[in-house]
Amino acid sequence: CIKIENTWDIFQKNEVAIREDFELLTEDRFSQPIPKSVNVIAPENIFIEEGAKLEFVTLNASTGPIYIGKNAEIMEGSVIRGPFALCESGRVKLATKVYGATTVGPHSVIGGEVNNSVLFGYSNKGHDGFLGNAVLGEWCNMGADSNNSNLKNNYEEVKLWSYETENFAKTGLQFCGLMMGDHSKCGINTMFNTGTVVGVSTNIFGAGFPRNFVPSFSWGGASGFTTYLTKKAFETAKIVMARRNVEFSEEDAKILEHVFEETKKYRKE
C-alpha cells in the first residue's frame, strides 16, 4: 500500500507507483511493436498501447519501465529514461528530455526538460524550461520558458507550505520543486523558487520570483497579488475546457466556489 500523506509524496513515491501499475496494466497482454526508428534500451520493459505514435525517439527502460498509453504521442528527438508513464492521449513534444520517475496524465502535454514530476489530466508544460520534483494538478498551464528550482543554493532541507498546520513544514528532502493546484496558470519566463506551493485557480505573471506560497484565486506575481474573482476564473475555465471538448459543469463551479471561500483567509485583499 502506497500512502500519500504529504503533497511531495506524489512525486517522491512515483517510481514505486509506476512499477506496480506497469505490472498490473501489462500482465498477460502484448505490447504494440516498437517502431524500427526508435532507439531502445531494455525493450522488454516497454509497453505501447494501441494508437500510440512515436518515431525517431530514444527510450531507455533499463532504469525503469516505460508505459505509452492509448493514442499518446512522443515526437521526434525526445529522450526518455524510465520509470515513465504517458497516459492516454498524452503528448511529448519535439526534443523533450525526460528523467524518471515521471508521469504525464491523460491529455497532458510536456516539453523541454522534466525530471521526477507528476502531471495530472489536461495540463500543459509544452515548451522549453525545467520542471523538476514537481506536481501539477488538472488544467494547469506553464508559460514558455518557465522554470522551477528544485534545490536550494545552500543545499539545505526544503520546507513546503502545509495547509494542515498553516505553516511551512519540513519535507526531509533536498530536492523539492513546485506544487501547483488545479486550473492554475503562469505566464512566459515565470521563475518558481525551490519548494513553491501554488493554490487553485491562480494566474501568475511578471518578472521576479513570486513568493513560495501563492494562495488560491490569486492574480499577479512578485510585485503583488489581487484576488482572482470566481466569475473571471470560471470564464477562463470554460474556454480552456471547451478546447478539449470537456464541459465546465455546475459541479465544477460549486467545488471551486467552495475552495474560494475556504482559502479567503490566505489572500491579502
Backbone bond lengths (Angstrom), bond angles and torsions (degrees), N, CA, C in turn:
res aa  C-N    CA-C-N  psi(-1)  N-CA   C-N-CA  omega(-1)  CA-C   N-CA-C  phi
1 C - - - 1.461 - - 1.530 108.99 -
2 I 1.336 116.13 122.43 1.461 121.18 177.63 1.521 108.29 -94.14
3 K 1.326 116.47 115.96 1.466 120.79 -177.79 1.521 110.21 -96.58
4 I 1.341 115.46 128.05 1.457 121.21 174.07 1.521 107.12 -101.72
5 E 1.332 115.99 101.92 1.465 121.52 -177.75 1.526 111.97 -104.93
6 N 1.341 116.50 -21.19 1.457 122.03 179.63 1.521 108.71 -136.15
7 T 1.339 116.63 156.19 1.462 118.74 -178.68 1.521 112.10 -57.57
8 W 1.335 116.60 -37.85 1.463 119.22 -176.97 1.525 112.97 -70.61
9 D 1.337 117.32 -15.53 1.465 119.71 174.99 1.524 111.69 -62.05
10 I 1.339 116.84 -24.79 1.468 120.34 -176.37 1.524 110.69 -61.87
11 F 1.333 117.71 -44.87 1.469 118.26 176.22 1.519 111.61 -86.61
12 Q 1.336 117.32 -32.14 1.461 121.37 -176.33 1.531 111.69 -64.50
13 K 1.330 116.79 -35.02 1.470 121.16 -177.76 1.524 112.67 -103.90
14 N 1.336 115.48 12.70 1.466 119.01 -174.39 1.528 112.64 -68.89
15 E 1.323 117.60 -32.00 1.468 118.76 179.42 1.522 110.83 -61.80
16 V 1.313 116.63 -46.31 1.469 120.46 178.81 1.527 110.00 -60.64
17 A 1.338 116.20 -42.81 1.460 120.79 -178.41 1.530 111.79 -63.92
18 I 1.337 116.86 -43.92 1.466 119.95 179.62 1.526 110.89 -62.63
19 R 1.324 116.19 -44.59 1.463 119.24 -179.10 1.533 111.52 -61.64
20 E 1.326 116.66 -42.29 1.467 119.64 -179.85 1.533 111.31 -68.87
21 D 1.343 116.07 -42.62 1.462 119.86 179.18 1.527 111.60 -64.61
22 F 1.330 115.98 -38.35 1.464 120.03 179.68 1.525 110.53 -59.97
23 E 1.327 116.39 -45.67 1.461 120.20 178.59 1.528 111.14 -61.66
24 L 1.320 115.94 -42.48 1.470 120.74 -178.51 1.527 111.72 -66.85
25 L 1.343 116.62 -44.93 1.464 120.72 -174.23 1.527 113.27 -74.01
26 T 1.312 117.02 -27.22 1.466 119.42 -172.79 1.531 113.60 -104.29
27 E 1.309 118.18 -4.46 1.467 121.24 -177.01 1.530 111.41 -58.42
28 D 1.333 115.33 126.68 1.468 122.77 178.49 1.527 112.93 59.96
29 R 1.325 117.52 27.53 1.460 121.34 177.16 1.526 109.40 -125.87
30 F 1.330 116.10 161.01 1.456 121.45 -179.71 1.522 110.04 -113.30
31 S 1.315 115.60 134.74 1.454 121.96 177.87 1.525 110.49 -74.07
32 Q 1.341 115.59 154.16 1.460 119.77 166.88 1.532 107.65 -65.90
33 P 1.327 117.34 150.64 1.476 118.83 -178.26 1.529 111.95 -63.53
34 I 1.329 115.40 145.00 1.464 120.77 176.40 1.531 108.23 -77.09
35 P 1.336 118.80 125.16 1.472 120.48 -179.73 1.524 112.00 -56.71
36 K 1.329 116.46 147.97 1.461 122.30 -175.67 1.526 112.59 -64.31
37 S 1.345 117.20 -25.96 1.468 119.87 -177.53 1.525 112.85 -77.82
38 V 1.340 117.82 -7.08 1.462 121.92 -175.21 1.528 110.61 -85.90
39 N 1.339 116.88 127.55 1.460 121.44 170.13 1.519 107.92 -77.18
40 V 1.308 117.27 127.94 1.457 118.41 -172.95 1.527 111.73 -138.90
41 I 1.348 114.72 139.14 1.458 121.91 172.15 1.526 106.70 -121.28
42 A 1.315 116.92 131.11 1.474 123.83 -178.75 1.536 111.57 60.17
43 P 1.336 117.61 60.86 1.472 120.97 -178.33 1.521 113.82 -60.32
44 E 1.337 116.55 -22.25 1.472 119.94 179.38 1.528 112.00 -66.18
45 N 1.329 117.28 -16.16 1.463 121.74 179.42 1.531 112.72 -101.55
46 I 1.332 116.00 17.64 1.463 121.19 -178.72 1.520 109.56 -118.10
47 F 1.320 115.46 133.77 1.476 119.85 177.51 1.518 108.29 -130.77
48 I 1.352 115.16 126.85 1.463 121.87 -178.19 1.525 108.94 -117.54
49 E 1.321 115.88 123.77 1.465 120.72 179.04 1.531 111.08 -82.17
50 E 1.311 115.37 166.26 1.456 122.76 -179.49 1.532 111.03 -60.26
51 G 1.301 116.10 137.78 1.461 121.47 175.96 1.510 114.84 86.02
52 A 1.329 117.98 -6.31 1.472 120.70 179.26 1.532 110.14 -71.45
53 K 1.341 115.71 146.19 1.462 121.17 -179.10 1.526 109.55 -123.94
54 L 1.319 116.39 130.42 1.466 121.43 175.43 1.513 108.97 -159.42
55 E 1.319 116.89 128.58 1.459 123.36 177.76 1.525 108.72 -142.36
56 F 1.336 115.99 142.53 1.472 122.55 174.96 1.526 111.96 54.33
57 V 1.331 115.77 46.74 1.459 121.80 175.09 1.527 108.57 -122.25
58 T 1.328 115.87 167.01 1.462 121.74 177.52 1.518 109.49 -116.39
59 L 1.326 116.08 125.10 1.464 122.54 179.15 1.520 108.83 -120.77
60 N 1.340 115.92 119.67 1.465 121.29 177.54 1.523 108.16 -112.79
61 A 1.319 115.75 101.04 1.462 121.06 -178.63 1.517 112.18 -100.68
62 S 1.340 117.14 13.46 1.462 119.65 177.57 1.522 111.32 -71.99
63 T 1.340 116.74 -22.40 1.464 122.04 -179.20 1.526 112.64 -94.82
64 G 1.331 117.03 -3.99 1.458 121.74 -179.74 1.512 109.98 158.66
65 P 1.325 117.33 159.19 1.464 120.85 -175.54 1.527 112.73 -66.48
66 I 1.324 115.55 154.00 1.461 123.05 176.20 1.521 108.39 -123.87
67 Y 1.327 115.77 121.96 1.471 122.08 -179.62 1.519 108.49 -115.86
68 I 1.328 116.53 126.99 1.462 122.06 -179.93 1.526 107.70 -118.71
69 G 1.333 116.31 113.87 1.448 122.10 -169.76 1.525 114.35 -76.78
70 K 1.296 114.16 174.26 1.471 122.79 -178.71 1.527 110.60 -58.92
71 N 1.330 115.45 131.65 1.470 123.11 177.09 1.528 113.74 59.49
72 A 1.322 117.66 18.42 1.465 121.31 175.59 1.526 109.46 -79.98
73 E 1.333 115.87 164.14 1.462 119.61 -179.71 1.526 110.50 -140.82
74 I 1.337 115.37 134.00 1.461 122.26 170.80 1.520 106.71 -117.38
75 M 1.324 116.55 116.91 1.463 120.87 -174.47 1.522 111.63 -81.87
76 E 1.305 114.59 165.18 1.454 123.13 -172.61 1.523 112.25 -57.79
77 G 1.344 114.33 144.79 1.458 121.09 175.04 1.512 115.25 84.59
78 S 1.323 118.02 -3.96 1.464 120.81 -179.32 1.524 110.55 -75.43
79 V 1.346 114.96 146.05 1.464 121.98 179.76 1.523 107.66 -125.85
80 I 1.329 116.33 122.36 1.468 120.89 -172.67 1.518 110.22 -129.93
81 R 1.340 115.15 130.73 1.463 121.93 173.09 1.524 108.43 -112.02
82 G 1.328 116.37 132.96 1.442 120.26 177.84 1.522 112.23 -74.90
83 P 1.336 117.21 168.95 1.461 126.76 0.14 1.536 111.47 -71.37
84 F 1.348 115.04 138.20 1.455 120.28 -177.00 1.523 108.80 -148.32
85 A 1.320 115.59 136.99 1.463 120.92 175.64 1.522 108.97 -130.31
86 L 1.314 116.33 123.03 1.462 123.34 174.61 1.514 106.51 -112.68
87 C 1.326 115.89 108.89 1.463 120.09 -171.95 1.530 111.40 -79.98
88 E 1.319 115.45 178.81 1.464 121.78 -171.90 1.528 112.69 -52.61
89 S 1.332 115.47 130.01 1.468 123.92 177.46 1.527 113.48 61.55
90 G 1.339 117.64 16.61 1.457 120.43 173.06 1.520 110.14 -75.29
91 R 1.338 116.60 160.14 1.464 120.58 -178.77 1.519 111.08 -135.45
92 V 1.316 114.57 140.14 1.463 122.42 171.93 1.516 106.00 -114.29
93 K 1.328 117.82 119.40 1.460 121.04 -172.70 1.526 111.94 -81.19
94 L 1.316 115.66 174.11 1.462 122.54 -172.32 1.529 112.81 -52.27
95 A 1.325 115.69 132.95 1.471 123.25 171.30 1.525 113.15 57.06
96 T 1.311 116.59 37.27 1.468 121.13 177.28 1.529 109.83 -81.24
97 K 1.345 115.39 143.64 1.471 121.73 176.79 1.528 108.25 -110.55
98 V 1.322 116.55 122.52 1.457 120.84 -176.87 1.525 110.17 -126.51
99 Y 1.338 114.76 127.72 1.464 121.72 173.22 1.531 107.51 -108.77
100 G 1.340 116.43 140.10 1.454 119.36 175.49 1.520 111.59 -75.90
101 A 1.303 118.33 165.93 1.463 123.93 -1.80 1.527 108.54 -91.18
102 T 1.336 115.83 121.68 1.456 121.20 -176.08 1.524 109.89 -130.38
103 T 1.328 115.60 138.40 1.460 122.11 175.20 1.518 109.47 -124.43
104 V 1.322 116.01 129.61 1.464 123.10 176.09 1.526 106.90 -111.52
105 G 1.317 115.60 113.47 1.463 120.76 -173.56 1.513 113.44 -69.77
106 P 1.335 117.42 173.40 1.465 121.25 -178.18 1.520 112.30 -58.13
107 H 1.342 114.92 134.18 1.468 122.98 177.49 1.529 112.89 64.55
108 S 1.323 118.44 15.29 1.460 121.49 176.28 1.521 110.28 -93.47
109 V 1.347 115.48 160.14 1.464 121.94 -175.12 1.522 109.28 -131.07
110 I 1.349 116.32 136.86 1.463 119.86 173.78 1.526 110.05 -128.78
111 G 1.341 114.36 153.06 1.455 122.50 173.78 1.514 108.39 -153.18
112 G 1.329 117.20 174.60 1.466 120.52 179.93 1.516 111.67 74.31
113 E 1.347 116.01 -131.56 1.466 121.86 -179.00 1.522 109.62 -122.44
114 V 1.327 115.62 126.27 1.468 121.46 -178.12 1.521 108.35 -130.42
115 N 1.338 115.65 132.33 1.460 120.61 -177.29 1.528 110.14 -135.25
116 N 1.318 117.42 124.00 1.470 123.18 173.37 1.530 111.66 44.33
117 S 1.327 115.56 58.65 1.455 120.93 -177.50 1.526 110.51 -130.15
118 V 1.338 115.13 159.70 1.463 121.67 177.77 1.521 108.51 -127.69
119 L 1.329 116.23 123.17 1.455 121.99 172.12 1.515 107.82 -110.13
120 F 1.320 116.38 126.34 1.459 119.72 175.04 1.533 108.39 -78.22
121 G 1.321 119.37 -167.81 1.456 122.50 -170.68 1.514 114.47 -69.31
122 Y 1.332 115.43 147.56 1.466 123.44 170.13 1.528 113.85 60.82
123 S 1.325 118.06 30.22 1.463 120.95 177.59 1.525 110.59 -108.89
124 N 1.329 115.48 150.66 1.461 121.00 -175.46 1.521 111.94 -123.79
125 K 1.325 114.86 124.98 1.461 121.92 165.18 1.528 103.48 -131.16
126 G 1.336 114.69 69.47 1.448 120.50 -163.98 1.515 116.48 -91.86
127 H 1.329 118.18 2.25 1.464 120.28 -173.77 1.520 111.06 -124.66
128 D 1.343 115.63 177.02 1.461 120.51 176.60 1.527 110.37 -60.00
129 G 1.324 115.37 157.29 1.451 122.38 -173.92 1.518 108.81 128.16
130 F 1.329 116.45 163.24 1.461 121.83 -174.54 1.523 111.00 -108.75
131 L 1.325 115.42 132.85 1.466 123.05 171.62 1.519 106.98 -127.19
132 G 1.357 117.10 117.37 1.453 119.05 -175.94 1.508 113.11 -140.84
133 N 1.350 115.81 139.62 1.466 122.52 -179.17 1.520 109.28 49.13
134 A 1.324 114.94 54.71 1.459 121.74 -168.58 1.526 111.13 -134.87
135 V 1.338 114.36 161.58 1.461 122.44 176.07 1.524 108.31 -134.67
136 L 1.322 116.81 125.19 1.463 122.03 172.56 1.529 108.13 -113.19
137 G 1.329 116.53 132.48 1.457 120.80 177.66 1.516 111.71 -74.63
138 E 1.327 116.81 -155.25 1.465 121.57 179.04 1.527 110.82 -86.22
139 W 1.349 115.26 148.77 1.465 122.63 173.67 1.534 112.96 60.61
140 C 1.333 116.73 31.34 1.462 120.86 174.64 1.527 109.80 -89.91
141 N 1.320 115.89 158.08 1.461 120.25 175.27 1.521 109.90 -144.10
142 M 1.337 115.17 125.72 1.459 121.77 177.23 1.524 108.33 -100.88
143 G 1.339 116.54 123.60 1.458 120.50 178.62 1.525 112.00 -65.40
144 A 1.332 115.21 160.59 1.464 121.11 -177.90 1.521 111.65 -56.18
145 D 1.333 115.66 137.60 1.464 123.97 176.20 1.531 112.96 63.31
146 S 1.320 117.37 23.84 1.471 120.45 172.52 1.521 109.05 -79.38
147 N 1.334 115.81 146.96 1.464 121.26 -176.71 1.518 110.33 -138.35
148 N 1.331 115.09 149.29 1.462 118.27 168.11 1.526 109.93 -121.48
149 S 1.333 115.68 142.95 1.464 120.44 172.67 1.530 108.06 -83.29
150 N 1.327 116.57 140.20 1.467 119.77 176.68 1.526 112.35 -120.83
151 L 1.342 116.17 8.50 1.466 121.13 -179.66 1.520 108.71 -146.22
152 K 1.336 116.79 128.52 1.462 120.47 178.95 1.536 110.29 -71.67
153 N 1.328 116.32 150.18 1.461 120.36 -179.11 1.524 112.95 -60.46
154 N 1.344 116.69 -29.05 1.460 120.01 179.06 1.536 112.65 -95.23
155 Y 1.337 116.11 4.89 1.465 122.76 175.07 1.533 112.99 65.86
156 E 1.319 117.40 16.39 1.463 120.53 -179.28 1.526 111.76 -77.92
157 E 1.326 115.16 167.29 1.463 121.82 177.03 1.533 110.37 -58.94
158 V 1.328 115.65 139.25 1.465 121.07 -179.28 1.531 109.84 -85.71
159 K 1.329 115.15 135.43 1.461 120.91 171.92 1.523 108.73 -106.26
160 L 1.334 115.24 144.78 1.462 121.03 -174.18 1.519 109.39 -132.94
161 W 1.350 115.99 142.05 1.463 119.95 -179.82 1.531 110.93 -59.55
162 S 1.328 116.47 133.73 1.462 122.99 177.99 1.519 109.25 -116.10
163 Y 1.324 116.91 121.49 1.466 120.67 176.00 1.530 111.01 -69.37
164 E 1.323 115.10 -25.64 1.463 119.84 -178.42 1.525 111.44 -67.64
165 T 1.328 116.09 -46.60 1.465 120.53 -177.99 1.527 112.41 -97.60
166 E 1.335 115.65 -9.81 1.467 121.80 -176.14 1.524 111.25 55.69
167 N 1.336 113.06 42.25 1.457 121.10 178.84 1.522 108.28 -155.67
168 F 1.323 116.54 179.06 1.464 119.96 178.72 1.530 109.77 -88.52
169 A 1.329 114.61 127.23 1.466 120.91 -174.99 1.524 110.82 -103.41
170 K 1.325 116.16 144.99 1.452 121.10 173.84 1.528 108.96 -71.48
171 T 1.336 115.79 130.15 1.465 119.71 -179.29 1.523 112.70 -94.39
172 G 1.338 116.74 -19.76 1.460 119.64 -173.00 1.519 112.31 75.07
173 L 1.344 117.08 8.85 1.456 121.84 -175.59 1.525 111.16 -112.02
174 Q 1.311 115.23 144.69 1.455 120.69 171.83 1.532 110.34 -89.37
175 F 1.344 116.13 -28.01 1.462 121.93 179.73 1.522 109.37 -114.22
176 C 1.312 116.37 115.29 1.469 121.69 178.25 1.526 107.69 -157.52
177 G 1.321 117.27 124.64 1.448 121.47 -172.95 1.515 114.92 -105.84
178 L 1.326 116.42 -110.92 1.463 123.88 -169.80 1.520 111.14 -113.23
179 M 1.338 116.67 133.42 1.464 122.97 170.72 1.535 106.99 -114.85
180 M 1.314 117.36 113.63 1.472 120.95 -175.66 1.523 110.33 -120.77
181 G 1.344 116.33 127.76 1.454 121.74 -178.59 1.524 113.09 -78.43
182 D 1.326 115.98 169.79 1.463 122.88 -177.22 1.534 112.23 -55.44
183 H 1.323 114.98 147.68 1.472 123.57 173.30 1.528 113.65 63.80
184 S 1.327 118.11 17.74 1.458 119.78 178.70 1.529 110.69 -94.75
185 K 1.340 115.10 151.73 1.455 121.19 -174.65 1.529 109.08 -138.38
186 C 1.341 115.64 154.87 1.462 118.95 170.20 1.517 109.25 -138.69
187 G 1.345 116.25 147.03 1.455 122.03 -178.83 1.517 112.26 -77.07
188 I 1.323 116.08 179.32 1.467 120.58 -178.35 1.526 110.84 -62.54
189 N 1.336 114.42 147.63 1.472 122.45 175.51 1.526 113.81 61.14
190 T 1.326 117.20 25.61 1.463 119.30 176.40 1.530 109.38 -71.28
191 M 1.342 116.01 139.20 1.468 121.97 -179.65 1.529 109.11 -117.67
192 F 1.322 116.14 121.39 1.455 121.66 178.66 1.522 109.74 -107.37
193 N 1.326 116.05 129.58 1.460 121.06 176.80 1.525 111.51 -69.32
194 T 1.321 115.92 164.36 1.463 121.73 175.26 1.526 109.75 -55.11
195 G 1.324 116.51 133.82 1.458 120.57 175.63 1.517 113.54 64.67
196 T 1.331 116.59 53.26 1.465 120.86 177.85 1.525 110.33 -100.55
197 V 1.320 116.38 134.45 1.468 122.81 175.55 1.526 108.45 -111.92
198 V 1.311 116.16 121.88 1.465 122.82 177.59 1.525 107.63 -114.53
199 G 1.308 116.66 128.63 1.454 121.15 -176.71 1.515 114.03 -73.95
200 V 1.321 116.16 -159.30 1.463 124.43 -178.18 1.531 109.32 -88.36
201 S 1.328 116.17 143.80 1.473 122.69 174.59 1.531 112.31 51.72
202 T 1.319 116.36 50.29 1.456 121.00 173.30 1.525 108.78 -102.90
203 N 1.327 115.88 156.47 1.458 121.52 176.15 1.523 107.23 -133.79
204 I 1.343 116.03 110.97 1.461 122.21 -172.30 1.525 109.58 -113.93
205 F 1.338 116.14 133.60 1.457 120.35 -178.91 1.527 108.96 -158.90
206 G 1.344 115.19 168.58 1.465 120.28 177.35 1.521 112.97 99.54
207 A 1.342 115.17 172.88 1.459 121.32 -176.82 1.526 111.66 -78.86
208 G 1.336 115.49 160.55 1.464 120.98 175.98 1.522 112.81 85.18
209 F 1.340 114.30 172.79 1.463 120.97 179.07 1.533 109.68 -88.61
210 P 1.342 118.70 123.19 1.463 118.55 169.59 1.528 108.98 -66.59
211 R 1.332 117.15 159.52 1.464 118.71 -179.54 1.524 109.95 -62.99
212 N 1.337 115.58 162.54 1.469 118.27 -171.78 1.525 114.44 -85.37
213 F 1.324 117.30 10.63 1.461 121.48 163.49 1.525 107.52 -139.51
214 V 1.326 115.56 113.10 1.464 121.29 178.91 1.532 107.46 -111.00
215 P 1.334 118.09 112.36 1.468 120.73 -177.12 1.525 112.38 -63.10
216 S 1.312 115.71 158.09 1.461 121.63 176.32 1.527 110.70 -58.21
217 F 1.324 114.73 149.02 1.469 122.84 178.22 1.535 111.87 57.61
218 S 1.341 114.43 44.31 1.464 120.75 173.95 1.521 108.89 -106.73
219 W 1.338 115.85 146.61 1.462 122.86 -178.35 1.526 107.51 -131.54
220 G 1.358 117.23 116.95 1.451 119.34 179.74 1.512 112.03 146.67
221 G 1.360 115.06 -147.56 1.453 119.43 -177.11 1.509 111.70 -166.77
222 A 1.335 115.97 -145.36 1.467 120.94 -175.15 1.522 112.31 -60.77
223 S 1.323 117.31 -28.25 1.465 120.54 -178.79 1.527 112.96 -82.17
224 G 1.324 117.31 -3.99 1.456 121.15 177.16 1.524 112.48 132.66
225 F 1.332 114.60 164.45 1.460 120.76 -176.72 1.520 111.08 -126.81
226 T 1.331 115.55 150.03 1.458 122.44 167.44 1.518 107.65 -120.00
227 T 1.329 117.04 172.39 1.466 120.55 -179.70 1.527 110.60 -79.12
228 Y 1.308 114.91 130.24 1.462 122.74 175.64 1.531 106.62 -87.18
229 L 1.313 116.66 100.38 1.463 121.53 -173.60 1.527 111.31 -63.82
230 T 1.333 115.44 145.55 1.468 119.78 -175.58 1.528 112.05 -59.33
231 K 1.328 117.62 -35.92 1.460 120.00 -179.18 1.531 110.59 -57.12
232 K 1.337 116.38 -47.73 1.457 121.05 179.21 1.533 111.77 -68.51
233 A 1.341 115.81 -41.32 1.465 120.30 179.78 1.523 111.03 -62.03
234 F 1.322 117.03 -39.85 1.463 121.31 -179.43 1.532 111.09 -69.17
235 E 1.321 116.49 -37.18 1.466 119.75 177.65 1.528 110.44 -59.89
236 T 1.338 115.63 -44.28 1.467 120.35 178.85 1.524 110.75 -65.63
237 A 1.328 116.80 -44.27 1.468 120.97 -179.15 1.528 111.28 -59.45
238 K 1.328 116.65 -40.49 1.470 120.35 179.49 1.524 111.21 -62.39
239 I 1.353 115.97 -43.06 1.466 119.93 179.98 1.522 110.54 -65.60
240 V 1.336 115.91 -46.72 1.468 121.13 -177.83 1.529 110.99 -61.43
241 M 1.315 117.01 -46.18 1.468 120.61 -176.83 1.525 112.02 -71.17
242 A 1.339 116.75 -34.39 1.468 120.15 178.74 1.530 111.58 -62.79
243 R 1.337 116.46 -30.79 1.470 120.38 177.36 1.521 111.85 -60.91
244 R 1.319 116.66 -26.05 1.471 121.61 179.11 1.539 111.20 -106.81
245 N 1.324 115.29 16.39 1.472 121.63 178.23 1.526 112.87 59.37
246 V 1.332 115.17 37.25 1.468 121.79 176.40 1.527 107.79 -117.88
247 E 1.315 115.77 134.40 1.466 119.96 -178.16 1.526 110.99 -85.44
248 F 1.329 116.33 137.02 1.457 121.69 170.83 1.530 106.39 -81.94
249 S 1.311 116.10 106.26 1.464 120.96 -169.19 1.526 112.27 -89.71
250 E 1.314 114.84 170.11 1.460 120.88 175.30 1.523 110.49 -62.70
251 E 1.324 115.87 -35.64 1.473 120.11 176.96 1.527 111.05 -63.04
252 D 1.345 116.44 -42.37 1.461 120.43 176.79 1.524 110.69 -57.27
253 A 1.326 115.76 -45.56 1.467 120.66 -178.79 1.524 111.10 -62.09
254 K 1.330 116.73 -42.47 1.466 120.71 -178.81 1.533 111.21 -65.49
255 I 1.314 116.37 -40.41 1.469 120.03 178.41 1.522 110.39 -62.19
256 L 1.340 116.30 -46.91 1.460 120.03 -178.28 1.525 112.01 -69.09
257 E 1.325 117.41 -34.77 1.472 120.22 175.12 1.525 110.71 -62.38
258 H 1.326 115.78 -38.76 1.471 120.26 177.63 1.531 110.61 -64.26
259 V 1.347 115.90 -44.02 1.466 119.84 177.78 1.533 110.38 -61.41
260 F 1.322 116.49 -41.50 1.468 121.32 179.18 1.530 110.50 -57.14
261 E 1.329 117.03 -45.76 1.464 121.26 -178.62 1.528 111.35 -69.56
262 E 1.324 116.81 -40.84 1.457 121.60 -177.97 1.525 112.26 -66.34
263 T 1.319 116.89 -27.39 1.471 119.72 -174.17 1.538 112.55 -103.88
264 K 1.306 117.56 7.33 1.479 120.34 179.19 1.521 112.42 -54.21
265 K 1.320 116.18 -38.91 1.468 120.63 -173.90 1.531 112.62 -64.44
266 Y 1.336 116.65 -20.76 1.463 119.19 -178.26 1.525 112.42 -87.89
267 R 1.312 117.75 -17.52 1.468 121.05 -176.05 1.533 110.04 -90.83
268 K 1.313 114.78 138.38 1.465 120.06 174.12 1.517 107.67 -93.10
269 E 1.339 115.35 108.72 1.467 119.88 -174.94 1.529 109.94 -71.16
